[in-house]
Amino acid sequence: MNIAVSQTPHALNGLRRFDQVDPIVADDAGIAAAVEDADLPSLLAALAALTGDDRLLAEELRPPPPRMGASIKPQGGMSEEAQAEARRLAVETIIAYRDSGSPAPDPATPLLERAMGFIARGAGAEYIPLLKHELALPRDLGAPDWIKADLAPDRDFKVAVIGAGLSGVAAAHRLEQAGIGYTVFEKNPDVGGVWWENIYPGCRLDTPNFAYSYSFAQKQDWPEQFSRQTEIQKYISRVASETSVRQHVVFETEVLSMQYDAAAALWTIETRNAASKIRTETFNAIITATGQLNKPAYPDIPGLRSFQGDLFHSARWPAGFDVEGKRIAVIGTGASAYQIVPSIVDAVSALEVFQRNPPWMLPTPNYHEEIKPGMAWLLHHVPYYGRWFRFWQFWIAAEGRLPLVEVEAGWDHPISVGSANEGLRLECIEHLKKQLSDRPDLLEKLTPNYPPGAKRMLRDNGVWAAALKQPHARLVTDKIQRIDKRGIVTDDGQLHEVDVIVLATGFEASDYLMPIKVTGRAGKDLHDWWAGDCRAYLGITMPGFPNLFMTGGPTTGVVVNGSAIFSAECAVEYALSAIYGLLAGNYAEMDVRQVPFDDYNQRVDAGNLTKAWGVAKVSSWYRNRFGRASQTWPFSLLEYWRLTKNADLGDYDLVKA
Ligand code: NAP
């Protein structure tokens, strides 16, 4: 069945295939078996919206308010009785739906808001527009509700998008919907960005997959809750192909510089392609989507280059590299190492993991689990179930953990920063203790001495401790002194002889837009002006750099509530609304004024100091070299969404075309 979701007039049919479901031919027993595997809160909402039967939204069936803590309870904490009744009703409803010939659903069902409220407990009226945007029913609400041909038919206006990763593909899609001419420049030979680049063993998501997908392209059939790199790469690639984005991407072409010409109100972009050919092209506006966690940080360890074995960064894992039987050293214990180590431990002959600071780990038992067969069947047969499941995943993660990292005035503890933070700390330690009761030495080394949330928390289903407990594996906490041709020498004088060194040492996260040379009005050099301490209004615009919009910019990283896709979509929609302002008002340029820029940054800097990452002394990519949390968004998702929903032209100096 191909479901029609009404879109703007320029909706692109290919994306509708993401909602495709099959007609139900299963017998009653098959349906009942499938419902056993269901995520019930979202199934009740999906079925209520589908059939209009409000018995499915009865108060007794409603999941309790989400509990703030390290992990989320199965079925949102519904009681056993509520679950049994929910299953009974769901089976009855699906059978009746099948028997009525599986009619196409009404995307604008009258029960939409009630079904949203049923599962999004605690969401006040102020959340409804955001939640509708995320559910994208009855239509894709992030799509521009205008097209250039209506607004400024005679105006020449084209936009450059830099990067064809997740944010770039989203930006291109929105420009396409608005009927604006654009070109995407991508340095790699394919779309995907970090998901194309990171091919190390074990690479997968650590944000629940359904929530880590575009609101405008909601895939129903993710194979796992936290899918692997190949699946995410396939998804981005499919979105680029199902829309016309792919046709607009100039691959293997790196942007070297961008220079603004105020007299013409045009940006000149200089590129270099795979054949080293340099070209320039002019654009009215630029949306940068260059990513943030993609410039490898190489550690400053003496002798690094003298090593005679194989040495590479985790994000530059050589395709097909075989670790079988080799002695491997992994430097770093962040998200990348955490995925590499358990994936290779069984194949290697010796594994040494070099840790400076242990990560905090969130208990996530289903981290490597496939979507259960019954759940997969339901996602393939119940119209919009995938959307409701995504919505539920989005809601339980949204804002939920923010209070857990809050700095509490007067809280006096050597590690935690507040009572909720202390609760989270104790819960995570309990989780560690359960896994390491037989290895007090490892427990001590793996217990962080900084507050949870001060740096990226990792998903844990026990594979990390299990890998480190293997007889041929070793966690080394002695400081690395140097690297020589045979291996790594630690402060205790020991040489750790290995065949391969993997640098899982992270990224230059705070150097936004590097190494592109960006020259704005009157020759203003962006990187000189920033001097390494990057700032932007809403993380998107900078004074002196008109018509330049960043995605994934400073202070936009939502690190405990939501995903990078959320902030990217916000920034893209903001850029589109700004472009609307330029076209509707017949302006040539918009340049953010200093006052809103300063006010915004002061407020966000102060906000970051109320969060664990803003005050803790531990090293982390959340903070730049000056110690300022220049990467993180400290407030609610709702607030960022509201601030970026529409560009306020009052914040900008405007010049008529
Ligand atoms: P990271 O979190 O920045 O971790 C880098 C690790 O290298 C840290 O353990 C760090 O130690 C260590 N390190 C750095 N320099 C070192 C040195 N000179 N000597 C010894 N150790 C050193 O980097 P990452 O693991 O690549 O992850 C970066 C971010 O990318 C993640 O936080 C996440 O947002 C994203 N990511 C996501 C996924 C996913 O979704 N599945 C996977 C991978 C990465 P200290 O802790 O002491 O600084």
Boltz pocket constraint, residues with backbone or C-beta under 6 A from the ligand:
constraints:
  - pocket:
      binder: B
      contacts: [[A, 203], [A, 204], [A, 205], [A, 206], [A, 207], [A, 293], [A, 299], [A, 300], [A, 301], [A, 314], [A, 331], [A, 332], [A, 333], [A, 334], [A, 335], [A, 336], [A, 337], [A, 339], [A, 354], [A, 355], [A, 356], [A, 357], [A, 358], [A, 456], [A, 480], [A, 504], [A, 505], [A, 506], [A, 507], [A, 619], [A, 620], [A, 621]]
      max_distance: 6.0
